[in-house]
Amino acid sequence: MKVTNIPFMAMRKLVAVFSIVLLLVSIGSLAVKGLQFGLDFTGGTLIEVGYQEAPDLEDVRELLAANGYGDVVVQNFGSSTDVVVRLANAYTPTLGDEVLLTLQDGADTRVTLKRSEFVGAQVGEELREQGGLGMLLALAVVMIYVAVRFQFKFSLASVAALAHDVIITLGFFSLFEVEFDLTVLAALLAVVGYSLNDTIVVCDRIRENFRVMRDIEPYDLINESINQTLGRTLITSLTTIFVLLVLFLFGGEAINSFSQALLVGIVIGTYSSVFVAANLLLALNITREDLIPAPKEELEDETP
């Protein structure tokens, strides 16, 4: 039973302007600043060390920077005593031992080297290309799926809403210079699935209402459909956001970027499933005739 009567579509022009501004800012930031790719994409050296007592990560960063190690990322890995150091420096067989000596000199406890690995730039380039192709393939499959399940106008609106969510999430990472690594790419793919699920729920209600509400204009029908699904949308989104806030605040630096990407993506995805996809359906002039096939003409019996 519907419990709200919010005039969502009355705000469609304001919402359209807001989305366009967000898209322009995101695209502009991506064009000018780009993304701050992590070692997974750019290549570099990964060193894991173990402390007897949990160190202060900020002190570790300052110590490494003071000894000439630039573009360094320091994170806990698994526990507070295990630390991963990511360096943009070119890999050498002795680099792990050199970093270990630096850390031992500035630590009050024993530090041990657990591993020292190199991620090549060629591998990073392949990951970047494959990740982009994976995203495009996901959008193409979504477009085909929605076109088959609903109708082509629903397909265009859904894919445009998904692209809207991905571009704005990428723009957030570019604008605030948050490191973009494989975990963020995985989060983006999860955002596509989450946003699609929300959009499908709204589209399904719109389709069903077109079949049962015959004396109502598309504008009012879409507004009614969004209100009918609003409770489900908010409960799902808020539950997910609460979990992600816990991960962001207490999950440690290893999943910090991942949780940030999901938080931004789910907030934008919820917004787009309520406003953007429905707004685009109105712009595409969706009608009942688009969903109900025309009756076949019966052939008259031809008798000599």
N, C-alpha and C positions, 0 to 999 in steps of 0.2 A: 504494500500500500504506500502511495506517495505521501510523504510527510513535509515536503518543501514545495514552494512555488516561486523559486528564484528566477527572475527574468534574464537568464544567461545570454540569450541572443540579442537582448537589448543593448548589451555591452560589446557586441561583436566588432564594431568599428574601433572602439577604444582598444580592445584586445588586439585587433589586427595591427594597429599602430605600435603597440607595445612589443609584439612579436617581431615586427619589421625592424624596430630599433635594436632589439637584442641580436637579431641576425646580422645586422650591419656592423654592430660593435664586434661581434664574434668573428665575422669574416675579415674585418679590418685588422683586428689583432692577429689573426692567423696569418694574414698577408704580410704584416709589418714585423711582428715579433716572432711568429712561428711557435712551435712547441719546444719545450725544454726536454728533449729526448734523454732517457736514461741510458745506462750502459748496455742494456739489452739491444738498443738500436744504434748507438754511436760507437760502441767498442770501448774497451778499457780493461782495467784490472780489478778483480774482486778478491779481497783478502778477509779471511775469517780468523778472529783471535778469541781466546778465552781468558777471562779474568777470574781470579779467586774471589774477588768481591765486585759487586756491580759498580761500574764506573759512571761518572757523569758524562753523558754523550756530548754535551756542549764543550766540556773541557777537552775531550778527545779531538773534537773538530778544531778547536783553537790551537791545540798542540801540533796537529798535522799541518795546519795552515802556516803556523810560525816556522815550520821546518821545510817550507817550500812545496808542499803538496796541495796544488790548487784543484778547484772543482771537485772537492771531496764530499762524499755522502757517507754518513755514519749512522748505522741503525742497529737496534737489538735484533737478534736472530734466535727465536725459540725461547730464550730466557734472558734475564737481565744481565747475566754474566757473559753471554756470548754476543760478540759485536762483529758486524760486517762492515768493512770499509770498502767503498767503491771509489776508484781513482780513474781519472781520465788519462793518467800518465801511460806511456807506452810500456808494455810488459817486458820485464827482464827476469831471468831466473833468480836473481838476488833481490828483486824488489820486495818480496814478502818479508825476507829477513831484515831488510833495511827499515821497513815500516815497523816491524816488531821491535827493533832496537830503539826506535824513536818513542814508541809507546811505553816500553819498559823504563826508559829514562824519566818519563813524566808520570809514572804510576807508583803508588805506594805498595802495590801487591804484585804477585807474579803474573806475567802475561805469557801465554803460549800461542804459537802459530798452528792453526788447524788446517788451513788450506789457502792456496794462492792460485787463482785461475785467471785466464785471459779470455775475453769475449771479443772476437774479431769484428772489425768494422764491416767486412763483407757479410758476415752473419747478420749483423744489425740491419744492413740494407735489405737483405732478403726478408727478414722479419717485418720490416716496415712495409715492403711491397705486398707480402702475403697478407698482412693484417688489413691493409687497405682493400685488397681484392676480396678478402673474406667479408668485409663490411658491405661492399657493393653487391656481392652475391646474396648476402642475407636480405638486403632491401629488395632485390629482384625477386627472390623466392616469396617474400612477403607480398609483393605486388601481385604475383600470379595467384597466390593462395586466396587473397581477399577478393580478387576479380572472379575467381571460380565460385567461392562461397557466397559472395554477395552480388556485386555488380561493379562495372568498371569505374564508375564515379567514386564508389566507396574505396576502391583500390588506390586511385589517385590521391584521395584525401588522406588515407591511412599512411601511405608511403611519404607524402609530403610532411605529415606530422612527425613521422619517425626521423626524417632528414632534419627537420626543425630541431628535434631533441638532441640529435648527435652533434649538429653544428654548434648549438649553444653550449653543450657540455664541453666540447673541444675548445670553444672560445673562452670558457671559464679557466681552463688549464693554461691557455696561452696568456690571457690577460693577467692572471695572478702568478704566472711563472712557476706553476707546480710541475714537478717532474713527471714526465709521461713515460711509463714503462709498460711491460707486458701485462701487469696486473690491471692497469688502467684500460688497456685494450680489451681485456676480458670483461671488465666492468661495463664498457660501452656496448659490447655484444649482449650482456645481460640487460642493459637498459632498453635495447631494441626489443627484446622479448617481453620485458615487463610493460613497456609502453604499448606494444602491439596488443597484449592481452587486455589492457584497459580500454583501448580503442575498439577492439572487437566486441567487448561487452556493450558499449554504447551503440555501435553500429547494429548489433543484433537486436537491441531494443527498438531502434529506429525502424528497422525493417519490419519487425513484428507489429509495431504500431501503425505503419503504413497499411498493413493488411486488415487491421481491425478498426481503425479510426478513419472513417471515410469522409466525414464532413468537417475536416480540419485542414488548414493550410500547412505546408511544410515548415514554415517558420515556427508556428505554435507546436506542431508535432515534435520537432527536434527539441524544442525547449522542454516539452513534457517528458520526452525520453531521457534527457539528461537529469532532470529532477528525479525520475524514477530510479535511476542507477546511482544517484549521488551518494546515498548511504553506503552502498557496497564499495564504491570508489574510495571514499574517505577512510573507511575502516581498514581496507587493504593497504592503502598508502601510509596511513599513520602507524599501523603496526610495523610495516617494513622500515619506516623512517626511525622509529624508536630503537629497533635492533641495530640499525646502521649507526645511529648516534653513539650507542654503547661501544660498537667496534671502533668508531673514530676516536672516541675519548680514551678508551682503555685497551684497545687492541694492539698498541705499539706502532712503531714507525714502519714496520715491515708491510702492514696493510693500510697505512694511512692514506696513500693516494687512491687505493682501491675503494675504500669506504667513502672518500670524498667524491670520487666519480659517480658512485652509486647514489649518494645523497643528492647531488646536483641533478643527475639524470632522472631520478624518480620524482623529484619535485617538479621538474620541467615536464616529464612525461605525464604526470597527473594533470597538470595544467593544460597540456596539449590535447589530452583525451577528452577533457571537458569543453575546451574552447576551440582549439585550432582545427581538429578534424571536422567538428560540426559546422564551424564557420566556413570551411572549404566546401562542405556539402551544399550549403546554401549558395555559395558563390558559383558552384557548378550546376545550380538549378535542379537539384534532385527532385523528382516527382514520384507519385505512386506508380505511374506508367513505366518508370524505369525498372521497377521491381516485379510488377505483375505482367507476365507475358500476354501479348494480345491473343485473344481466342482464335483458334483455327477455323477457317471457313469450311463449313460442311459442304461436301460435294453433292450436288443434286443428282438424283438418279436419272440417268438418261435412258428413256424407254423409247423404242422405235414406234 
